[in-house]
Each structure stands twice: as structure tokens, then as C-alpha cells.
Amino acid sequence: MVKKFTLMFLLGIFGLFSTNLFAQEDATIDPANIKFWIGEGESEVVFIVNWAEPDTALAWGYRFVGENVVLKTIMDDIAEADYRFSYEGGAFINDLFFNDGVLNLSIVNPGWLTYLINGESTWDTYDVATVANGEYVKIGDTECGTMVDPDNWIYVYEKEVAPVYALGEEATIDPSEIVYWIGEGENEAIFAVNFADPEDVCYAWGFRFAAESVTIKEMMEAIAEADLRFTFTDEPSSWGGMMLTDLAFNYNEVNYDLNGYNAMYNVNGVQSWYTFDAQTVENGDFVKWGDYTIGTEIAPWVYVWETPVQPVSAYDDVEEVEAAMVSIYPNPATDRLFVNAENVKSVEIYDILGHMVLTTTESAIDLRNMEAGIYFVTVRSENAAKTIKLVVK
């Protein structure tokens, strides 16, 4: 009776152990969370490597044309596009590397690697194994894996998978290329804005000052005062200091905009977390505002903007001055709209499809017959024309 109970107990323990062992699942990542996609095409796979020291799982996205792609092709293309990743191999993969200056990863037991495709082991060599659209492939160091099938040497890797961030380098401009310098003094800084709407474009001003340093807000106020094409608005933030709410550049019929609530700024390519009324700028600094929706995320909530930087033209001709001085109010509007401009020849209002819905020469416009929505108001004066987005409620 004792022997029977002991045997049943041992079988129960082994069964519990086996259940837990085989219940382990391989960790993966949703393609929507991938930060760095390489290649082109409608088909997509996720490529993951799990290193052991430290236990780190990193993922890239790979796009291609066709139904499937060879694993070696994926690795070769990622290594070519991302200098941080490389590998050594002949008939078999001997080692895998990732070095971004912080992490310096390699395989603990070179040669002892397993490949998983959608969590299932494959014994094909990496120059033969194929991955189909929608699948993920993982190469893991057995040193950090969990063996779930000892008879068949099958491992899974439970480490949470992190996305590799894209490579990116902040676009800048040489001071010698700046056309429009504002202010006076021996110290110089460059101020740039990467606008997002209606297109991705980056403009830069030069700023001179006599003090050892100035705040970014002081620099922006001086630029806005000298160049009426450039405007910004701000408000007190809940955590102290001032928060940018909008940035715009209006030139003739083009209105570039940057949503302040999506805005961040870098100083010399490094993101600052100070409010812009507290962050100071010194001689030789480069400041850039950008909308994160068009930036390249190189680390969690750290962005750079790679759009080529263009110097703004000097603000000194009649057409630019008149266009910059045109404004409408209130906006949003309900019953009436007022146009503030000199020498107005016509005011045209277009709907979002480009159809003209109203034209007048009056500076006070009745909107009661217009439906709620988004419109564009073009104000034409003797020397200039300017288009402004209008919201009717």
C-alpha cells in the first residue's frame, strides 16, 4: 500500500512538472509595436534575437515581396540596414551581435542556437529555412531558453521582446548657409522648425545675441517680432513653466503649422525636457522644434527630424510684409467673420473640396448661411495673397 501511494505521488509530481514544463510559451511582439522596419513590399515578418547575457530579446520588422523569404536574406538585409546588428556564420550561425554603444551583446555558447518560426522549432539551416508573411522568426541562445521537449532539444524563450528603435540623425544646417539673421551680438545660434502641415518642411533662422545665454522663448519672441511670418502661442503648463500650444509660418498662400501638443524640441540633437522658457541657448547651439508625428523615434519618446533644413528668406519685401499682416477673427467662428488687412481687393472662402462658397470685398462677413466645417479663406490685397484655415461652428 505504501509502495503504491509512493508511486502515485511520484507520478503526480512528474505530471505536474511536465505540465508546467510544456506549458511554457515563446514570447513574441505585436507587429504594431515594431519601431524599425527594413525592406519594402506588402509581406511582413518579425525577426527576433534572444541573447543571454544580459537576457535581452530585440525585434526588427522586415518587409518583402512574395509569399515567403529565406531567413539568411532577412539577416543579411537587416545587417546591411542596421550597423548595430551583425552575425558570423557559414553553414551554421556561429554568433550574433548587437552593439549600440550601451548594449554589447553576443552569444554565450556560440553554435548552440535554436530557431523558432511562430514558436515552432525548425531544423533547417538558416540559408534554407523560410518565413512566410505574418510569421515571426526567433533565434535564441539556449543559455537563456527553457527546454520544453528534452527528447527533441526544443526550447522556448520567455523574455519580453523589445522593439529595436530606428536609426536616425538630426538634420542641421551650417551657419554660413543662413540667409536671415535676427538680433545683434557676437554670439550666434540657429533656430529651426520642422513643420508637419500641410507638408514636411524645415525652416531655419539665425539669431545673434550679446548675453552669455538666452532662453529659447526669448529667442523665439525676438524672431516673431522681426519676422511677422513666424508666430507661436503658449500657455502655463500644469507642471510649471510655459507650454507651447502652436507654431506657424505663413508665407503668401502657404500656411505651415505644427501642432504644439505634438511638439518637442532638441538642442544640438539632444532632446530637452525643460520647458522652453527655462531652457537656455549658448553661442554655437542649434535648436529645433518638431512634430513627433513626422520624427524618427530613436529611443522611447526621443525623436530626431531628418528633413533637410532650408534657410528662410529675409523678411524685407512688400509682398511678404502685407501677407504676414493679414489675419481673420474669430477663428473658430459662428455668425460673423472679420478680416484684418490693408488694401483688400477680395476675400474668397473655399470648402474642404476646393469649391468656392463665397466671395466678397467686405471685411465683415456673414457666415449664418454656411454649414459647420472646415474652410479656407483667401484674402487678396494689392501686393499679396494669403490663405488661412477657418473653422465654422
ZAGU-595337 format. One line per 10 residues: number of its first residue (from 1); their letters; for each residue x, y, z of N, C-alpha, C. Coordinates in steps of 0.05 Angstrom, whole numbers, plus 5000, padded with zeros to 4 digits. Atoms other than C-alpha are relative to their C-alpha. Layout:
N
NUM = a = X:Y:Z:X:Y:Z:X:Y:Z; ...
This chain:
393
1 = mvkkftlmfl = 5017:4976:5000:5000:5000:5000:5017:5025:5000; 4981:4977:4999:5058:5047:5017:5013:5004:4974; 4986:4998:5026:5094:5030:4952:4981:5012:4979; 5020:4990:5020:5030:5043:4912:4996:5030:5004; 5004:4971:4995:5020:5111:4946:5024:5016:4991; 4975:4986:5008:5093:5130:4935:5002:5003:4970; 4999:4999:5029:5089:5112:4861:4981:5020:4989; 5020:4981:5010:5025:5151:4852:5009:5029:5006; 4991:4973:4993:5056:5211:4888:5022:5009:4981; 4978:4993:5019:5118:5210:4844:4989:5005:4972
11 = lgifglfstn = 5012:4996:5026:5076:5203:4781:4986:5027:4999; 5014:4974:4999:5034:5262:4804:5019:5023:4998; 4980:4978:5000:5096:5305:4817:5011:5003:4972; 4989:4999:5027:5125:5286:4749:4980:5011:4980; 5021:4989:5018:5058:5301:4715:4998:5029:5004; 5002:4971:4995:5055:5369:4749:5024:5014:4987; 4976:4988:5011:5127:5383:4729:4999:5001:4970; 5002:5001:5030:5114:5360:4657:4980:5021:4990; 5020:4981:5009:5052:5402:4652:5011:5028:5000; 4989:4973:4998:5088:5465:4676:5022:5004:4979
21 = lfaqedatid = 4978:4999:5019:5148:5449:4632:4990:5006:4972; 5010:4998:5027:5109:5441:4568:4980:5023:4996; 5019:4977:5002:5062:5500:4585:5015:5026:4994; 4985:4975:5005:5118:5550:4574:4995:5009:4971; 5006:4990:5027:5104:5595:4515:5022:5019:4992; 4980:4983:5011:5152:5632:4470:4989:5029:4999; 5009:4972:5000:5148:5708:4478:5003:5011:4972; 4999:4987:5026:5134:5749:4416:4993:5030:5003; 5007:4972:4999:5114:5820:4398:4980:5006:4978; 5020:4992:5020:5055:5852:4361:5015:5016:4978
31 = panikfwige = 4987:4983:5021:5078:5879:4293:4994:5030:5002; 5007:4971:4996:5042:5944:4311:5019:5014:5018; 4981:4988:4981:5095:5955:4364:5029:5001:4989; 4974:4999:5012:5154:5947:4317:5007:5029:4993; 4992:4973:5005:5194:6012:4312:5018:5003:4975; 4981:4999:5021:5244:5995:4257:4993:4979:4979; 5007:5018:5022:5220:5965:4191:5022:5003:4978; 4980:5001:5021:5270:5944:4138:4989:4986:4976; 5009:5013:5025:5257:5926:4065:4974:5013:4991; 5024:4990:5013:5198:5940:4020:4983:4977:4990
41 = gesevvfivn = 5018:5021:5010:5136:5900:4000:4976:4998:5018; 5025:5002:4985:5067:5881:4024:5001:4978:5021; 4997:5021:4980:5090:5819:4062:5018:5009:5023; 4985:4992:4976:5116:5827:4133:5005:4976:5018; 4993:5019:4979:5152:5784:4184:5015:5016:5022; 4985:4989:4977:5183:5799:4252:5024:4982:5006; 4975:5014:4994:5255:5779:4266:5009:5007:5028; 4994:4997:4971:5275:5768:4339:5026:4985:5006; 4977:5014:4989:5341:5750:4372:4999:5003:5031; 4999:5000:4971:5345:5730:4446:5028:4993:5009
51 = waepdtalaw = 4974:5005:4989:5413:5739:4476:4998:4993:5030; 5001:5011:4972:5432:5710:4545:5012:5019:5020; 4986:4983:4980:5479:5760:4579:5002:5028:4990; 5023:5006:4983:5441:5800:4596:4977:4989:4983; 5023:5012:5014:5376:5765:4579:4984:5022:4985; 5011:4978:5016:5353:5810:4522:4989:4990:4974; 5013:5008:5025:5304:5799:4465:4993:5025:4985; 5005:4976:5016:5303:5850:4409:4987:4992:4973; 5015:5007:5024:5259:5853:4347:5001:5022:4979; 5001:4982:5023:5261:5884:4278:4976:4991:4983
61 = gyrfvgenvv = 5020:5007:5020:5206:5886:4225:5014:4997:4972; 4988:5004:5026:5222:5861:4155:4977:4997:4979; 5020:5001:5022:5181:5874:4091:5013:4989:4975; 4990:5013:5024:5188:5836:4026:4978:4995:4980; 5019:5007:5021:5154:5818:3961:5000:4970:4996; 5002:5029:5003:5128:5748:3953:4985:4987:5024; 5014:5014:4979:5098:5694:3997:5018:4993:5024; 4982:5006:4978:5160:5676:4038:5028:5010:4993; 4973:4990:5003:5232:5695:4048:5019:4982:5016; 4980:5017:4986:5295:5657:4068:5011:5015:5024
71 = lktimddiae = 4990:4987:4976:5320:5671:4139:5026:5014:4996; 4974:4987:5004:5390:5687:4116:4997:5027:4985; 5005:4975:5014:5363:5740:4069:4990:5022:5019; 5009:4981:4980:5327:5773:4127:5024:5011:5016; 4978:4992:4984:5390:5773:4168:5020:5018:4985; 4981:4985:5016:5434:5799:4112:4990:5029:4996; 5012:4973:5005:5386:5857:4097:4999:5017:5025; 5000:4985:4975:5379:5876:4170:5029:5009:5007; 4972:4993:4994:5455:5875:4179:5009:5023:4983; 4992:4979:5019:5463:5920:4118:4986:5027:5008
81 = adyrfsyegg = 5015:4975:4994:5410:5970:4142:5005:5010:5028; 4995:4992:4972:5428:5970:4216:5028:4992:5009; 4972:5006:4994:5502:5975:4233:5003:4988:5028; 4998:5010:4973:5487:5955:4305:4998:4969:5001; 5004:5029:5001:5469:5884:4284:5019:4987:4980; 4983:5015:5019:5517:5833:4253:5000:4970:5009; 4998:5028:4992:5529:5758:4253:5023:4987:4986; 4979:5017:5012:5582:5705:4238:4987:4973:4994; 5012:5026:5007:5563:5643:4201:5011:4990:4974; 4994:5013:5025:5579:5594:4147:4976:4982:4993
91 = afindlffnd = 5023:5018:5003:5536:5532:4141:4981:5003:5023; 5017:4995:4976:5510:5549:4211:5007:5028:5011; 4994:4974:4987:5504:5613:4251:5018:4994:5024; 4981:5004:4978:5563:5617:4298:4996:5021:5022; 5004:4979:4979:5548:5683:4333:4983:5022:4989; 5017:4977:5007:5501:5742:4333:5008:5023:5018; 4990:4978:4985:5520:5812:4355:4980:5024:4998; 5015:4974:5000:5484:5877:4375:5016:5019:5017; 4985:4981:4985:5523:5938:4396:4991:5028:4993; 5010:4973:5005:5490:6006:4403:5015:5021:5017
101 = gvlnlsivnp = 4985:4983:4982:5542:6036:4450:4992:4998:5029; 5009:5006:4973:5501:6016:4511:5000:4970:5004; 5001:5030:5000:5485:5943:4498:5022:4990:4982; 4979:5014:5017:5542:5899:4472:4995:4971:5003; 5011:5027:4996:5510:5832:4461:5014:4980:4980; 4990:5022:5017:5538:5766:4434:4990:4974:5013; 5010:5026:4990:5520:5692:4442:5020:4989:5020; 4984:5012:4979:5545:5659:4505:5013:4974:4991; 4991:5026:5010:5551:5590:4474:4998:4999:4970; 5001:5000:5030:5567:5601:4400:4996:4972:4989
111 = gwltylinge = 5006:5026:5013:5539:5545:4358:4976:4987:5013; 5023:5012:4987:5485:5527:4409:4976:5019:4998; 5023:4982:5006:5427:5566:4377:4977:4983:4990; 5024:5013:5012:5356:5546:4361:4984:5021:4985; 5018:4982:5016:5308:5576:4310:4971:4992:5005; 5029:5005:4997:5234:5583:4322:4986:5017:4979; 5017:4986:5018:5183:5602:4270:4971:4997:5011; 5026:5000:4986:5117:5622:4303:5000:4981:5024; 4999:5016:4976:5141:5586:4366:5007:4971:4995; 4994:5028:5006:5156:5520:4330:5029:4998:4990
121 = stwdtydvat = 4972:5004:5007:5228:5494:4324:5002:4991:4971; 4993:5009:5027:5258:5484:4255:5029:4991:5000; 4973:5011:5002:5319:5442:4239:5013:5006:4974; 4988:4991:5025:5331:5473:4171:5023:5020:5007; 4979:4980:4996:5395:5512:4165:4989:5028:4992; 5011:4973:5003:5386:5588:4163:5001:5009:4971; 5000:4993:5028:5402:5591:4089:4979:4985:4984; 5021:5016:5012:5345:5543:4075:4973:5006:5012; 5026:4995:4985:5292:5559:4128:4986:5024:4988; 5016:4978:5011:5236:5603:4101:4980:5009:5020
131 = vangeyvkig = 5020:4988:4983:5189:5650:4136:4979:5012:4982; 5023:4991:5016:5120:5667:4109:4989:5026:5011; 5013:4975:4992:5081:5732:4111:4983:4996:5025; 5015:5001:4975:5053:5745:4180:5013:4984:5022; 4987:5017:4979:5100:5698:4217:5022:5016:5014; 4977:4989:4987:5155:5714:4266:5021:4978:5002; 4978:5019:4997:5223:5681:4270:5018:5009:5023; 4983:4993:4977:5266:5679:4332:5024:4981:5001; 4976:5015:4995:5338:5658:4342:5008:5004:5029; 4995:4998:4971:5355:5643:4414:5025:4986:5009
141 = dtecgtmvdp = 4977:5012:4987:5416:5628:4456:4988:4980:5021; 5011:5020:4982:5399:5563:4493:5007:5005:5029; 4992:4993:4972:5434:5591:4554:4978:5014:5015; 5022:4985:4986:5372:5634:4568:4973:4988:4992; 5025:5012:5008:5319:5588:4538:4990:4980:5021; 5012:5020:4984:5272:5539:4571:4995:4975:4983; 5003:5024:5015:5276:5468:4546:4972:4988:5006; 5027:5011:4996:5204:5443:4535:4997:4972:4989; 5002:5027:5011:5219:5379:4498:5029:4989:4999; 4973:5010:4999:5284:5345:4520:5007:4980:4978
151 = dnwiyvyeke = 4995:5021:5020:5276:5287:4471:5008:5012:4973; 4995:4988:5027:5276:5334:4411:5016:5026:5002; 4983:4977:4997:5320:5390:4440:4985:5026:4992; 5016:4977:5007:5265:5442:4435:4999:5020:5023; 4999:4979:4981:5270:5509:4471:4979:5021:4993; 5015:4975:5004:5225:5569:4481:5014:5022:5016; 4987:4977:4987:5246:5639:4503:4979:5019:5010; 5022:4985:4987:5202:5676:4552:5006:5029:5006; 4993:4972:4995:5239:5742:4556:4982:5018:4984; 5016:4980:5014:5194:5801:4538:5016:5012:4977
161 = vapvyalgee = 4986:4990:5024:5211:5824:4468:4997:5030:4998; 4999:4970:5003:5231:5897:4459:5006:5007:4971; 4994:4992:5028:5230:5933:4392:5026:5015:4999; 4976:4984:5005:5295:5959:4364:4991:5026:4988; 5007:4974:5010:5290:6033:4351:5015:5007:4975; 4988:4993:5026:5304:6062:4283:5025:5017:5003; 4977:4983:5001:5369:6095:4265:4991:5027:4990; 5008:4974:5009:5363:6170:4256:5021:5020:5008; 4980:4979:4994:5407:6231:4253:4987:5027:4994; 5012:4974:5002:5384:6302:4265:5011:5016:4976
171 = atidpseivy = 4991:4983:5022:5387:6344:4201:5006:5028:5011; 4993:4974:4991:5421:6410:4212:5008:5017:4976; 4992:4982:5021:5448:6469:4172:5025:5015:5009; 4976:4985:4993:5515:6505:4170:4993:5029:5004; 5006:4972:4997:5513:6576:4197:5005:5017:4976; 4994:4985:5024:5544:6600:4132:4977:5000:4980; 5023:5002:5019:5480:6578:4096:4976:5017:5009; 5023:4985:4990:5433:6620:4140:4999:5027:4984; 5004:4976:5015:5403:6677:4100:4990:5023:5018; 5013:4980:4984:5363:6714:4153:5010:4999:5029
181 = wigegeneai = 4990:4998:4972:5399:6735:4218:4984:5021:5014; 5016:4981:4984:5359:6769:4273:5015:5005:5026; 4986:4993:4975:5388:6805:4333:5028:5010:4995; 4973:4990:5001:5456:6834:4349:5017:4989:5022; 4981:5010:4980:5517:6809:4386:5020:4981:4988; 4979:5017:5010:5578:6765:4380:4992:4970:5001; 5009:5028:4998:5541:6701:4399:4979:4993:4980; 5018:5009:5021:5503:6661:4348:4988:4973:5006; 5013:5026:4998:5452:6605:4350:4982:4997:4976; 5018:5005:5022:5408:6573:4297:4974:4989:5012
191 = favnfadped = 5027:5009:4992:5333:6563:4307:4986:4989:4976; 5013:5013:5023:5296:6514:4263:4974:4987:5010; 5026:5013:4994:5225:6487:4260:4994:4980:4977; 5009:5020:5020:5204:6422:4225:4970:4999:5001; 5029:4999:5001:5132:6436:4206:4989:4973:4988; 5013:5025:5009:5083:6379:4192:4977:5004:4981; 5025:4996:5015:5023:6410:4159:5002:5026:4984; 5011:5022:5016:5009:6414:4101:5021:4981:4989; 4980:5018:5009:5076:6382:4086:5023:5001:5019; 4977:5003:4983:5140:6360:4120:5022:5019:4989
201 = vcyawgfrfa = 4981:4981:5009:5186:6421:4113:5014:5012:5025; 4985:4989:4977:5241:6450:4158:5013:5027:4992; 4989:4974:5005:5260:6524:4160:5017:5009:5024; 4981:4991:4980:5317:6558:4198:5005:5029:4999; 4992:4973:4997:5333:6627:4223:5027:5001:5015; 4977:4996:4983:5398:6654:4252:4994:5021:5021; 5005:4982:4978:5398:6690:4319:5026:5008:5013; 4976:4989:4987:5452:6736:4347:4992:5013:5026; 5006:4989:4974:5455:6758:4419:5026:5007:5015; 4976:4990:4986:5503:6794:4467:5004:4986:5026
211 = aesvtikemm = 4998:5013:4974:5488:6758:4532:5014:4973:4997; 4987:5026:5001:5524:6694:4551:4980:4978:4991; 5021:5019:5008:5458:6656:4542:4973:5014:4999; 5027:4991:5000:5385:6667:4526:4982:4976:5002; 5019:5023:5000:5323:6624:4536:4990:4996:4971; 5012:5005:5026:5291:6591:4476:4976:5018:4995; 5023:4982:5004:5228:6631:4488:5009:5028:4993; 4991:4974:5007:5267:6696:4487:5009:5002:4971; 4992:5001:5028:5298:6676:4421:4976:4999:4981; 5024:5001:5017:5230:6658:4392:4984:5026:5000
221 = eaiaeadlrf = 5014:4974:4999:5199:6723:4415:5014:5021:4982; 4985:4981:5017:5254:6763:4381:4996:4993:4971; 5005:5008:5027:5245:6723:4317:4972:5008:4991; 5028:4994:5007:5169:6731:4318:4996:5031:4997; 5002:4971:5002:5177:6806:4329:5012:5011:4974; 4987:4991:5024:5224:6814:4270:4989:4988:4975; 5010:5014:5023:5192:6764:4223:4971:4993:5004; 5029:5004:4996:5116:6770:4220:4989:4975:4988; 5010:5025:5011:5111:6706:4181:5000:4978:5021; 4996:5020:4979:5131:6667:4243:4984:5008:5025
231 = tftdepsswg = 5016:4995:4976:5082:6661:4302:5001:4975:5018; 5003:5023:4981:5075:6618:4364:4982:5009:5023; 5016:4995:4976:5028:6612:4423:5008:4981:5022; 4994:5018:4978:5038:6584:4492:4981:5006:5023; 5017:4997:4976:5003:6576:4559:5014:4986:5023; 4988:5013:4977:5022:6557:4630:4994:4970:5000; 5004:5029:4999:5033:6482:4638:4993:4992:5029; 5009:5009:4973:5006:6441:4696:5024:4993:5018; 4976:5007:4985:5077:6422:4717:5019:5023:5004; 4983:4977:4997:5104:6493:4717:5013:5009:4974
241 = gmmltdlafn = 4989:4990:5025:5133:6538:4664:4980:5003:4978; 5018:4995:5022:5104:6552:4596:5001:4976:4980; 5003:5021:5019:5079:6501:4546:4993:5011:4972; 5007:4991:5027:5079:6512:4470:4973:4988:4992; 5026:5010:5010:5009:6507:4440:4998:5001:4970; 5000:5000:5030:5023:6525:4367:5025:5014:4990; 4977:4988:5015:5078:6544:4318:4991:5001:4971; 5009:4997:5027:5064:6571:4249:5019:5018:4984; 4985:4984:5019:5097:6601:4188:4982:5005:4976; 5019:4993:5022:5052:6639:4139:5014:5016:4979
251 = ynevnydlng = 4985:4987:5022:5081:6657:4072:4983:4999:4975; 5018:4999:5024:5037:6680:4014:4976:4982:5005; 5023:5017:4997:4986:6625:4004:5006:4974:5014; 4993:5024:4985:5023:6573:4044:5000:5005:5030; 5001:4998:4971:5009:6563:4118:5011:4975:5012; 4988:5023:4987:5057:6516:4152:4993:5000:5030; 5009:5001:4973:5035:6492:4220:5013:4976:5015; 4989:5021:4983:5060:6450:4278:4982:4998:5024; 5018:5003:4977:5012:6423:4330:5016:5000:5025; 4984:4997:4976:5041:6447:4395:4998:4976:5019
261 = ynamynvngv = 5004:5022:4982:5012:6388:4433:5016:4975:4991; 4983:5021:5009:5054:6342:4390:5029:5009:4997; 4975:4988:5005:5115:6387:4393:5021:4992:5021; 4977:5004:4983:5184:6372:4422:5023:5016:4989; 4977:4985:5011:5250:6407:4416:5026:4986:5009; 4973:5009:4994:5323:6386:4413:5019:5023:5001; 4978:4981:5000:5385:6426:4430:5025:4984:4992; 4976:5014:5010:5445:6403:4389:4994:4970:4996; 5007:5027:5006:5408:6340:4370:4991:4983:5024; 5007:5014:4975:5392:6321:4443:4974:5012:5011
271 = qswytfdaqt = 5026:4991:4990:5321:6324:4469:5002:5012:5028; 5001:4987:4974:5309:6372:4527:4973:4997:5012; 5025:5003:4986:5256:6361:4579:4993:5025:5016; 5007:4974:4988:5258:6433:4605:4979:5014:4984; 5018:4983:5015:5202:6480:4587:5016:5020:4985; 4984:4984:5018:5223:6526:4531:5006:5028:5011; 4994:4975:4987:5220:6587:4577:5022:4997:5021; 4979:5006:4981:5272:6554:4622:5026:4991:4987; 4977:5010:5014:5319:6521:4572:5016:5023:4987; 4983:4978:5011:5378:6566:4554:5016:4990:4976
281 = vengdfvkwg = 4985:5005:5024:5417:6571:4490:5026:5017:5002; 4975:4987:4999:5490:6589:4484:5012:5003:4972; 4987:4996:5026:5537:6610:4428:5006:4973:4986; 4995:5024:5016:5540:6557:4373:4979:4979:5002; 5020:5021:4997:5478:6519:4394:4981:5000:4976; 5019:5004:5021:5427:6491:4346:4974:4989:5013; 5026:5007:4988:5354:6488:4368:4980:4993:4978; 5020:5008:5020:5300:6451:4330:4975:4991:5014; 5026:5010:4992:5226:6444:4344:4990:4981:4978; 5011:5018:5019:5190:6386:4311:4974:4987:5010
291 = dytigteiap = 5024:5014:4994:5124:6350:4308:5007:4970:5001; 4990:5028:4997:5136:6279:4335:4987:4981:4979; 5014:5018:5019:5086:6250:4285:5016:4997:4974; 4983:5002:5024:5138:6263:4229:5029:4996:5007; 4972:5004:4992:5201:6250:4270:5006:4970:5000; 4990:5027:4998:5243:6187:4276:5005:4994:5029; 4996:5007:4972:5238:6155:4345:5024:4982:5003; 4975:5015:4997:5308:6132:4363:5003:4988:5028; 5001:5011:4973:5293:6116:4436:4972:5006:5010; 5027:4994:4990:5229:6116:4478:4995:5030:5004
301 = wvyvwetpvq = 5007:4972:5000:5199:6185:4466:5024:5019:4996; 4978:4983:5009:5264:6212:4437:5000:5000:4970; 5003:4998:5029:5258:6238:4366:5021:5018:4988; 4984:4981:5016:5301:6269:4312:4985:5004:4974; 5013:4993:5025:5279:6302:4248:5021:5001:4977; 4980:5004:5021:5316:6283:4184:4994:5016:4975; 5007:4983:5023:5282:6331:4135:5022:5021:4996; 4979:4979:5005:5335:6376:4102:4991:5027:5009; 5006:4974:4989:5338:6444:4135:5005:5021:4978; 4998:4978:5019:5324:6504:4090:5001:5027:5014
311 = pvsayddvee = 4999:4973:4988:5343:6576:4107:4975:5016:4991; 5022:4982:5008:5283:6624:4109:5012:5024:4985; 4991:4975:5014:5288:6684:4063:4998:5023:5019; 5001:4976:4984:5300:6752:4092:4972:5013:4998; 5027:4989:4999:5235:6786:4113:5002:5030:4994; 4995:4972:5007:5243:6851:4074:4985:5010:4975; 5014:4990:5024:5196:6855:4014:4971:5006:5006; 5028:4990:4996:5127:6888:4009:4980:4977:5000; 5019:5022:5002:5092:6824:3989:4999:4983:5025; 4999:5016:4975:5116:6785:4049:4989:5015:5023
321 = veaamvsiyp = 5010:4984:4978:5101:6842:4097:4970:5001:5000; 5029:4998:5002:5030:6851:4072:4987:4973:5006; 5012:5027:4995:5016:6776:4072:5001:4993:5029; 4998:5007:4971:5041:6768:4143:4981:5016:5017; 5018:4983:4983:4997:6824:4168:4971:4994:4996; 5028:5008:5004:4933:6792:4142:4991:4981:5022; 5011:5019:4980:4890:6758:4195:4970:5001:4999; 5029:5002:4998:4819:6736:4207:4992:4993:5029; 5009:5005:4973:4779:6732:4272:4969:5003:5001; 4989:5021:4983:4746:6700:4309:5004:4974:4983
331 = npatdrlfvn = 4995:5025:5014:4771:6631:4289:5005:4979:5022; 5025:5006:5015:4732:6586:4301:4980:5022:5001; 5021:4980:5002:4674:6629:4280:4973:4987:4999; 5028:5010:5001:4598:6622:4284:4983:5016:4980; 5018:4983:5016:4557:6680:4256:5015:5019:4981; 4986:4980:5016:4608:6731:4231:5030:4996:5001; 4971:5002:5002:4680:6734:4208:5010:5028:4992; 4988:4974:5006:4724:6796:4206:5028:4996:4988; 4974:5002:5013:4784:6806:4161:5016:5025:5007; 4982:4978:4993:4842:6848:4185:5022:5001:4979
341 = aenvksveiy = 4980:4997:5021:4883:6872:4126:4998:5028:4987; 5000:4974:5014:4902:6934:4086:4997:4995:4970; 5003:5001:5029:4882:6947:4014:4988:4973:4990; 5012:5025:5008:4836:6886:4009:4986:5003:4974; 5013:5000:5026:4815:6870:3938:4978:4980:4999; 5021:5020:4999:4776:6807:3951:5005:4980:5023; 4999:5021:4980:4760:6754:4003:4985:4976:4989; 5013:5024:5012:4745:6683:3978:5001:4978:5021; 5002:5022:4981:4721:6625:4020:4995:4975:4985; 5002:5026:5014:4730:6553:3996:4994:4978:5020
351 = dilghmvltt = 5005:5022:4982:4704:6489:4025:5024:4981:4998; 4977:5018:4998:4749:6430:4040:5006:4985:4974; 4996:5012:5026:4739:6403:3969:5010:5020:4979; 4989:4980:5019:4764:6468:3938:4979:5015:4985; 5021:4985:5013:4696:6495:3917:4996:5027:5013; 5004:4973:4989:4687:6570:3925:4971:5002:5009; 5027:4998:4989:4627:6582:3970:4992:5029:5005; 5006:4972:4995:4632:6657:3980:5023:5017:4990; 4980:4980:5007:4668:6717:3951:4989:5028:5007; 5008:4974:4992:4666:6789:3976:5024:5019:5002
361 = tesaidlrnm = 4979:4980:4996:4705:6853:3984:4997:5012:5028; 5005:4989:4973:4677:6867:4054:5019:4988:5020; 4983:5010:4978:4718:6860:4117:4984:4987:5022; 5018:5013:4982:4657:6837:4157:4983:4981:4984; 5013:5020:5017:4628:6772:4130:4979:4985:5016; 5022:5014:4987:4561:6740:4148:5003:4970:4994; 4996:5029:5003:4570:6665:4160:4975:4984:5007; 5023:5014:4990:4500:6647:4182:4989:4980:4981; 5010:5019:5020:4484:6611:4117:5020:4978:4994; 4979:5021:5005:4547:6568:4119:4997:4978:5020
371 = eagiyfvtvr = 5001:5023:4982:4547:6498:4147:5025:4998:5016; 4976:5004:4983:4594:6479:4203:5020:4982:4985; 4979:5016:5013:4660:6451:4179:5026:5016:4997; 4974:4988:5005:4730:6469:4155:5000:5014:4973; 4998:4984:5024:4741:6523:4103:5027:5013:4998; 4976:4985:5004:4798:6562:4073:4994:5027:4988; 5006:4973:5007:4796:6637:4068:5025:5012:4986; 4979:4987:5014:4839:6671:4015:4995:5030:4999; 5002:4971:5000:4850:6745:4026:5020:5011:4980; 4982:4989:5021:4878:6783:3966:5001:5031:5004
381 = senaaktikl = 4996:4971:4999:4908:6853:3974:5014:5009:4975; 4987:4989:5024:4943:6898:3925:5026:4986:4993; 4973:5011:5005:5011:6865:3934:5003:4971:5009; 4996:5026:4989:4997:6798:3966:4974:4984:5002; 5023:5018:4995:4951:6739:3978:5007:4981:5022; 4995:5018:4978:4944:6695:4039:4975:4983:5005; 5021:5019:4995:4903:6633:4053:5001:4991:5029; 5001:5007:4971:4881:6617:4125:4978:4980:5004; 5021:5020:4994:4844:6556:4151:4980:5011:5020; 5021:4990:4983:4777:6573:4182:4982:4977:5009
391 = vvk = 5019:5019:4989:4733:6531:4227:4974:5014:5006; 5026:4988:4995:4659:6547:4226:4984:4980:5017; 5015:5017:4982:4618:6520:4283:4970:5005:4998
